[in-house]
Amino acid sequence: MTTLEITPNEQTDTPVWKTETYHDHDMHVCTERLINRNPSLSGHGNEWTFTVTVSLRGANAQNEELVSAKADLGLFYASQAIAEGMGFLRGRELIEAR
């Protein structure tokens, strides 16, 4: 099993989460830049991943996580924006499957 090291995408150690609403649920996505550089990637060689959690919509609902997922270990995204978009896409898939 491969363990990936992750470095925060901000200057602090606190991950930045973004939230979108979908079908009365809140999707919370955090993108993270991977430390491991992939020499097979052309250009800048950045690798990004995401974590997504889904909760019911509401003020206190965020504390009650319904389901969560991480990007597949074999998939890497070339930019933070792509990883974020894929995180929200995965969140919508999780909500639709409920």
NURO-453089 format. One record per residue: residue number from 0; residue in three letters; z negated, x, y negated of N, C-alpha, C in turn. Coordinates in steps of 0.02 Angstrom, whole numbers, plus 50000, padded with zeros to 5 digits. Each point is the difference from the previous one (the first is absolute). Last residue first. Layout:
! NURO-453089
@resi NUM, resn ALA, n.zz Z, n.xx X, n.yy Y, ca.zz Z, ca.xx X, ca.yy Y, c.zz Z, c.xx X, c.yy Y;
...
! end
This chain:
! NURO-453089
@resi 97, resn ARG, n.zz 50129, n.xx 48643, n.yy 49597, ca.zz 49935, ca.xx 49966, ca.yy 50010, c.zz 50010, c.xx 49928, c.yy 50017;
@resi 96, resn ALA, n.zz 50177, n.xx 50159, n.yy 49941, ca.zz 49982, ca.xx 49999, ca.yy 50071, c.zz 49934, c.xx 49964, c.yy 50013;
@resi 95, resn GLU, n.zz 50085, n.xx 50037, n.yy 49778, ca.zz 50045, ca.xx 49953, ca.yy 50035, c.zz 49981, c.xx 49994, c.yy 50073;
@resi 94, resn ILE, n.zz 49885, n.xx 50159, n.yy 49869, ca.zz 49982, ca.xx 49932, ca.yy 49979, c.zz 50043, c.xx 49949, c.yy 50038;
@resi 93, resn LEU, n.zz 50048, n.xx 50228, n.yy 50032, ca.zz 49935, ca.xx 49984, ca.yy 50029, c.zz 49979, c.xx 49928, c.yy 49983;
@resi 92, resn GLU, n.zz 50197, n.xx 50084, n.yy 49901, ca.zz 50010, ca.xx 49990, ca.yy 50073, c.zz 49934, c.xx 49981, c.yy 50034;
@resi 91, resn ARG, n.zz 49993, n.xx 50061, n.yy 49774, ca.zz 50031, ca.xx 49934, ca.yy 50007, c.zz 50012, c.xx 49984, c.yy 50074;
@resi 90, resn GLY, n.zz 49919, n.xx 50215, n.yy 49950, ca.zz 49949, ca.xx 49949, ca.yy 49985, c.zz 50028, c.xx 49930, c.yy 50008;
@resi 89, resn ARG, n.zz 50147, n.xx 50182, n.yy 50016, ca.zz 49958, ca.xx 49995, ca.yy 50061, c.zz 49946, c.xx 49948, c.yy 49989;
@resi 88, resn LEU, n.zz 50131, n.xx 50048, n.yy 49815, ca.zz 50042, ca.xx 49967, ca.yy 50051, c.zz 49959, c.xx 49990, c.yy 50064;
@resi 87, resn PHE, n.zz 49902, n.xx 50124, n.yy 49829, ca.zz 49999, ca.xx 49929, ca.yy 49984, c.zz 50044, c.xx 49960, c.yy 50049;
@resi 86, resn GLY, n.zz 50000, n.xx 50233, n.yy 50024, ca.zz 49932, ca.xx 49975, ca.yy 50012, c.zz 49995, c.xx 49925, c.yy 49986;
@resi 85, resn MET, n.zz 50198, n.xx 50115, n.yy 49948, ca.zz 49995, ca.xx 49989, ca.yy 50072, c.zz 49930, c.xx 49975, c.yy 50019;
@resi 84, resn GLY, n.zz 50038, n.xx 50059, n.yy 49776, ca.zz 50042, ca.xx 49942, ca.yy 50017, c.zz 49995, c.xx 49984, c.yy 50075;
@resi 83, resn GLU, n.zz 49893, n.xx 50195, n.yy 49924, ca.zz 49966, ca.xx 49941, ca.yy 49974, c.zz 50039, c.xx 49936, c.yy 50019;
@resi 82, resn ALA, n.zz 50098, n.xx 50208, n.yy 50051, ca.zz 49942, ca.xx 49988, ca.yy 50043, c.zz 49962, c.xx 49937, c.yy 49978;
@resi 81, resn ILE, n.zz 50178, n.xx 50071, n.yy 49865, ca.zz 50025, ca.xx 49975, ca.yy 50063, c.zz 49942, c.xx 49984, c.yy 50047;
@resi 80, resn ALA, n.zz 49948, n.xx 50099, n.yy 49794, ca.zz 50025, ca.xx 49932, ca.yy 49990, c.zz 50026, c.xx 49970, c.yy 50065;
@resi 79, resn GLN, n.zz 49930, n.xx 50228, n.yy 49994, ca.zz 49943, ca.xx 49954, ca.yy 49996, c.zz 50024, c.xx 49928, c.yy 49994;
@resi 78, resn SER, n.zz 50164, n.xx 50173, n.yy 50121, ca.zz 49970, ca.xx 49990, ca.yy 49934, c.zz 49941, c.xx 49951, c.yy 50005;
@resi 77, resn ALA, n.zz 50127, n.xx 50072, n.yy 50193, ca.zz 50016, ca.xx 50055, ca.yy 49955, c.zz 49969, c.xx 49992, c.yy 49930;
@resi 76, resn TYR, n.zz 49909, n.xx 49919, n.yy 50252, ca.zz 50040, ca.xx 49975, ca.yy 49945, c.zz 50007, c.xx 50054, c.yy 49948;
@resi 75, resn PHE, n.zz 49953, n.xx 49980, n.yy 50283, ca.zz 49977, ca.xx 50026, ca.yy 49937, c.zz 50048, c.xx 49976, c.yy 49946;
@resi 74, resn LEU, n.zz 49923, n.xx 49957, n.yy 50280, ca.zz 50040, ca.xx 49982, ca.yy 49942, c.zz 49969, c.xx 50029, c.yy 49937;
@resi 73, resn GLY, n.zz 49903, n.xx 50016, n.yy 50222, ca.zz 50066, ca.xx 50031, ca.yy 50003, c.zz 50044, c.xx 49985, c.yy 49941;
@resi 72, resn LEU, n.zz 49779, n.xx 49905, n.yy 50031, ca.zz 49994, ca.xx 50072, ca.yy 49991, c.zz 50068, c.xx 50035, c.yy 50001;
@resi 71, resn ASP, n.zz 49965, n.xx 49747, n.yy 49911, ca.zz 50008, ca.xx 50034, ca.yy 50064, c.zz 49998, c.xx 50076, c.yy 49988;
@resi 70, resn ALA, n.zz 49871, n.xx 49848, n.yy 49825, ca.zz 50069, ca.xx 50017, ca.yy 50017, c.zz 50001, c.xx 50034, c.yy 50068;
@resi 69, resn LYS, n.zz 49802, n.xx 49833, n.yy 49964, ca.zz 50022, ca.xx 50063, ca.yy 49970, c.zz 50073, c.xx 50011, c.yy 50018;
@resi 68, resn ALA, n.zz 49821, n.xx 49771, n.yy 49980, ca.zz 50048, ca.xx 50041, ca.yy 50036, c.zz 50013, c.xx 50064, c.yy 49961;
@resi 67, resn SER, n.zz 49829, n.xx 49754, n.yy 50027, ca.zz 50024, ca.xx 50058, ca.yy 49963, c.zz 50048, c.xx 50039, c.yy 50044;
@resi 66, resn VAL, n.zz 49853, n.xx 49743, n.yy 49960, ca.zz 50040, ca.xx 50044, ca.yy 50042, c.zz 50022, c.xx 50060, c.yy 49958;
@resi 65, resn LEU, n.zz 49837, n.xx 49843, n.yy 49919, ca.zz 50024, ca.xx 49963, ca.yy 50058, c.zz 50035, c.xx 50046, c.yy 50049;
@resi 64, resn GLU, n.zz 49796, n.xx 50036, n.yy 49806, ca.zz 50066, ca.xx 50021, ca.yy 50023, c.zz 50019, c.xx 49962, c.yy 50063;
@resi 63, resn GLU, n.zz 49824, n.xx 49967, n.yy 49800, ca.zz 50009, ca.xx 49975, ca.yy 50068, c.zz 50071, c.xx 50015, c.yy 50023;
@resi 62, resn ASN, n.zz 49925, n.xx 50051, n.yy 49780, ca.zz 49949, ca.xx 50031, ca.yy 50042, c.zz 50007, c.xx 49979, c.yy 50073;
@resi 61, resn GLN, n.zz 50135, n.xx 49907, n.yy 49829, ca.zz 50021, ca.xx 50068, ca.yy 50014, c.zz 49950, c.xx 50036, c.yy 50045;
@resi 60, resn ALA, n.zz 49965, n.xx 49776, n.yy 49911, ca.zz 50037, ca.xx 50005, ca.yy 50062, c.zz 50019, c.xx 50071, c.yy 50018;
@resi 59, resn ASN, n.zz 49887, n.xx 49900, n.yy 49800, ca.zz 49959, ca.xx 50035, ca.yy 50049, c.zz 50037, c.xx 50013, c.yy 50065;
@resi 58, resn ALA, n.zz 50117, n.xx 49893, n.yy 49818, ca.zz 49958, ca.xx 50051, ca.yy 49969, c.zz 49960, c.xx 50040, c.yy 50051;
@resi 57, resn GLY, n.zz 50235, n.xx 49893, n.yy 50077, ca.zz 49939, ca.xx 49975, ca.yy 49968, c.zz 49956, c.xx 50058, c.yy 49977;
@resi 56, resn ARG, n.zz 50197, n.xx 49957, n.yy 50204, ca.zz 50001, ca.xx 50005, ca.yy 49927, c.zz 49936, c.xx 49971, c.yy 49972;
@resi 55, resn LEU, n.zz 50017, n.xx 50120, n.yy 50243, ca.zz 50014, ca.xx 49936, ca.yy 49969, c.zz 49996, c.xx 50008, c.yy 49924;
@resi 54, resn SER, n.zz 50071, n.xx 50215, n.yy 50135, ca.zz 49941, ca.xx 49957, ca.yy 49994, c.zz 50022, c.xx 49933, c.yy 49971;
@resi 53, resn VAL, n.zz 50099, n.xx 50255, n.yy 50108, ca.zz 50015, ca.xx 49932, ca.yy 49980, c.zz 49934, c.xx 49961, c.yy 50000;
@resi 52, resn THR, n.zz 50099, n.xx 50275, n.yy 49985, ca.zz 49951, ca.xx 49952, ca.yy 50025, c.zz 50018, c.xx 49932, c.yy 49972;
@resi 51, resn VAL, n.zz 50122, n.xx 50262, n.yy 50039, ca.zz 50001, ca.xx 49932, ca.yy 49972, c.zz 49944, c.xx 49960, c.yy 50032;
@resi 50, resn THR, n.zz 50101, n.xx 50271, n.yy 49957, ca.zz 49951, ca.xx 49958, ca.yy 50034, c.zz 50004, c.xx 49932, c.yy 49966;
@resi 49, resn PHE, n.zz 50181, n.xx 50228, n.yy 50015, ca.zz 49964, ca.xx 49945, ca.yy 49968, c.zz 49948, c.xx 49971, c.yy 50047;
@resi 48, resn THR, n.zz 50162, n.xx 50243, n.yy 49935, ca.zz 49981, ca.xx 49950, ca.yy 50050, c.zz 49962, c.xx 49945, c.yy 49963;
@resi 47, resn TRP, n.zz 50180, n.xx 50229, n.yy 49950, ca.zz 49950, ca.xx 49951, ca.yy 49979, c.zz 49987, c.xx 49952, c.yy 50058;
@resi 46, resn GLU, n.zz 50117, n.xx 50258, n.yy 49932, ca.zz 49990, ca.xx 49950, ca.yy 50052, c.zz 49944, c.xx 49954, c.yy 49977;
@resi 45, resn ASN, n.zz 50186, n.xx 50196, n.yy 49886, ca.zz 49939, ca.xx 49962, ca.yy 50001, c.zz 49999, c.xx 49950, c.yy 50057;
@resi 44, resn GLY, n.zz 50178, n.xx 50166, n.yy 49928, ca.zz 49961, ca.xx 50005, ca.yy 50061, c.zz 49935, c.xx 49963, c.yy 50001;
@resi 43, resn HIS, n.zz 50201, n.xx 50042, n.yy 49838, ca.zz 49931, ca.xx 50017, ca.yy 49983, c.zz 49955, c.xx 50005, c.yy 50061;
@resi 42, resn GLY, n.zz 50253, n.xx 50012, n.yy 50059, ca.zz 49974, ca.xx 49987, ca.yy 49933, c.zz 49927, c.xx 50022, c.yy 49994;
@resi 41, resn SER, n.zz 50083, n.xx 49932, n.yy 50243, ca.zz 50034, ca.xx 50036, ca.yy 49947, c.zz 49968, c.xx 49984, c.yy 49933;
@resi 40, resn LEU, n.zz 49890, n.xx 50005, n.yy 50254, ca.zz 50017, ca.xx 49958, ca.yy 49943, c.zz 50035, c.xx 50042, c.yy 49947;
@resi 39, resn SER, n.zz 49912, n.xx 50096, n.yy 50200, ca.zz 50064, ca.xx 49967, ca.yy 50013, c.zz 50019, c.xx 49951, c.yy 49944;
@resi 38, resn PRO, n.zz 49791, n.xx 50127, n.yy 50009, ca.zz 50057, ca.xx 50042, ca.yy 49981, c.zz 50068, c.xx 49966, c.yy 50012;
@resi 37, resn ASN, n.zz 49751, n.xx 49898, n.yy 49942, ca.zz 50050, ca.xx 49997, ca.yy 50053, c.zz 50061, c.xx 50040, c.yy 49980;
@resi 36, resn ARG, n.zz 49724, n.xx 50007, n.yy 49936, ca.zz 50068, ca.xx 49995, ca.yy 49974, c.zz 50048, c.xx 50004, c.yy 50057;
@resi 35, resn ASN, n.zz 49731, n.xx 49926, n.yy 49974, ca.zz 50050, ca.xx 50032, ca.yy 50042, c.zz 50069, c.xx 49990, c.yy 49969;
@resi 34, resn ILE, n.zz 49817, n.xx 49890, n.yy 49902, ca.zz 49999, ca.xx 50072, ca.yy 49986, c.zz 50055, c.xx 50036, c.yy 50039;
@resi 33, resn LEU, n.zz 50011, n.xx 49740, n.yy 49912, ca.zz 49979, ca.xx 50041, ca.yy 50057, c.zz 50003, c.xx 50073, c.yy 49981;
@resi 32, resn ARG, n.zz 49957, n.xx 49775, n.yy 49843, ca.zz 50047, ca.xx 50055, ca.yy 50013, c.zz 49972, c.xx 50042, c.yy 50058;
@resi 31, resn GLU, n.zz 49961, n.xx 49729, n.yy 49945, ca.zz 49970, ca.xx 50066, ca.yy 50001, c.zz 50053, c.xx 50052, c.yy 50017;
@resi 30, resn THR, n.zz 49944, n.xx 49718, n.yy 49920, ca.zz 50047, ca.xx 50052, ca.yy 50022, c.zz 49967, c.xx 50068, c.yy 49994;
@resi 29, resn CYS, n.zz 49919, n.xx 49727, n.yy 50027, ca.zz 49984, ca.xx 50067, ca.yy 49974, c.zz 50051, c.xx 50049, c.yy 50027;
@resi 28, resn VAL, n.zz 49963, n.xx 49712, n.yy 49970, ca.zz 50037, ca.xx 50058, ca.yy 50026, c.zz 49977, c.xx 50063, c.yy 49964;
@resi 27, resn HIS, n.zz 49940, n.xx 49721, n.yy 50053, ca.zz 49975, ca.xx 50059, ca.yy 49964, c.zz 50032, c.xx 50061, c.yy 50032;
@resi 26, resn MET, n.zz 50032, n.xx 49714, n.yy 49982, ca.zz 50018, ca.xx 50061, ca.yy 50036, c.zz 49980, c.xx 50059, c.yy 49957;
@resi 25, resn ASP, n.zz 49925, n.xx 49725, n.yy 50021, ca.zz 50008, ca.xx 50060, ca.yy 49959, c.zz 50017, c.xx 50058, c.yy 50046;
@resi 24, resn HIS, n.zz 50041, n.xx 49720, n.yy 50024, ca.zz 49968, ca.xx 50060, ca.yy 50024, c.zz 50011, c.xx 50055, c.yy 49948;
@resi 23, resn ASP, n.zz 50102, n.xx 49777, n.yy 49995, ca.zz 49927, ca.xx 49993, ca.yy 49995, c.zz 49961, c.xx 50057, c.yy 50032;
@resi 22, resn HIS, n.zz 50244, n.xx 50015, n.yy 49988, ca.zz 49977, ca.xx 49943, ca.yy 50040, c.zz 49923, c.xx 49995, c.yy 50003;
@resi 21, resn TYR, n.zz 50053, n.xx 50206, n.yy 49878, ca.zz 50054, ca.xx 49971, ca.yy 50042, c.zz 49969, c.xx 49946, c.yy 50043;
@resi 20, resn THR, n.zz 49947, n.xx 50198, n.yy 49784, ca.zz 49982, ca.xx 49939, ca.yy 50034, c.zz 50061, c.xx 49973, c.yy 50037;
@resi 19, resn GLU, n.zz 49914, n.xx 50262, n.yy 49926, ca.zz 50049, ca.xx 49946, ca.yy 49989, c.zz 49976, c.xx 49940, c.yy 50039;
@resi 18, resn THR, n.zz 49900, n.xx 50261, n.yy 49910, ca.zz 49992, ca.xx 49935, ca.yy 50033, c.zz 50057, c.xx 49954, c.yy 49980;
@resi 17, resn LYS, n.zz 49917, n.xx 50283, n.yy 50020, ca.zz 50037, ca.xx 49949, ca.yy 49962, c.zz 49998, c.xx 49936, c.yy 50040;
@resi 16, resn TRP, n.zz 49847, n.xx 50246, n.yy 49986, ca.zz 50025, ca.xx 49943, ca.yy 50037, c.zz 50037, c.xx 49954, c.yy 49952;
@resi 15, resn VAL, n.zz 49916, n.xx 50272, n.yy 50019, ca.zz 50019, ca.xx 49946, ca.yy 49955, c.zz 50031, c.xx 49945, c.yy 50041;
@resi 14, resn PRO, n.zz 49808, n.xx 50203, n.yy 50064, ca.zz 50068, ca.xx 49972, ca.yy 50008, c.zz 50012, c.xx 49942, c.yy 49952;
@resi 13, resn THR, n.zz 49832, n.xx 50213, n.yy 49964, ca.zz 50001, ca.xx 49929, ca.yy 50010, c.zz 50072, c.xx 49975, c.yy 50008;
@resi 12, resn ASP, n.zz 49923, n.xx 50226, n.yy 49944, ca.zz 50000, ca.xx 49987, ca.yy 50072, c.zz 50004, c.xx 49926, c.yy 50016;
@resi 11, resn THR, n.zz 50114, n.xx 50113, n.yy 49776, ca.zz 49933, ca.xx 49989, ca.yy 50028, c.zz 50006, c.xx 49989, c.yy 50074;
@resi 10, resn GLN, n.zz 50193, n.xx 50031, n.yy 49866, ca.zz 49960, ca.xx 50060, ca.yy 49992, c.zz 49930, c.xx 49993, c.yy 50028;
@resi 9, resn GLU, n.zz 50200, n.xx 49857, n.yy 50110, ca.zz 49973, ca.xx 50007, ca.yy 49932, c.zz 49959, c.xx 50064, c.yy 49997;
@resi 8, resn ASN, n.zz 50096, n.xx 49923, n.yy 50202, ca.zz 50057, ca.xx 50000, ca.yy 49955, c.zz 49979, c.xx 50003, c.yy 49926;
@resi 7, resn PRO, n.zz 49875, n.xx 50107, n.yy 50234, ca.zz 50004, ca.xx 49943, ca.yy 49954, c.zz 50059, c.xx 50005, c.yy 49953;
@resi 6, resn THR, n.zz 50007, n.xx 50105, n.yy 50247, ca.zz 49974, ca.xx 50019, ca.yy 49935, c.zz 50006, c.xx 49941, c.yy 49953;
@resi 5, resn ILE, n.zz 49987, n.xx 50044, n.yy 50284, ca.zz 50026, ca.xx 49963, ca.yy 49943, c.zz 49967, c.xx 50026, c.yy 49936;
@resi 4, resn GLU, n.zz 50059, n.xx 50069, n.yy 50279, ca.zz 49956, ca.xx 50009, ca.yy 49942, c.zz 50033, c.xx 49965, c.yy 49941;
@resi 3, resn LEU, n.zz 50025, n.xx 49946, n.yy 50272, ca.zz 50032, ca.xx 50020, ca.yy 49937, c.zz 49948, c.xx 50007, c.yy 49946;
@resi 2, resn THR, n.zz 50017, n.xx 50010, n.yy 50284, ca.zz 49959, ca.xx 49980, ca.yy 49943, c.zz 50033, c.xx 50027, c.yy 49938;
@resi 1, resn THR, n.zz 50084, n.xx 49937, n.yy 50267, ca.zz 50006, ca.xx 50039, ca.yy 49939, c.zz 49954, c.xx 49973, c.yy 49946;
@resi 0, resn MET, n.zz 49997, n.xx 50001, n.yy 50283, ca.zz 50000, ca.xx 49958, ca.yy 49941, c.zz 50000, c.xx 50044, c.yy 49938;
! end
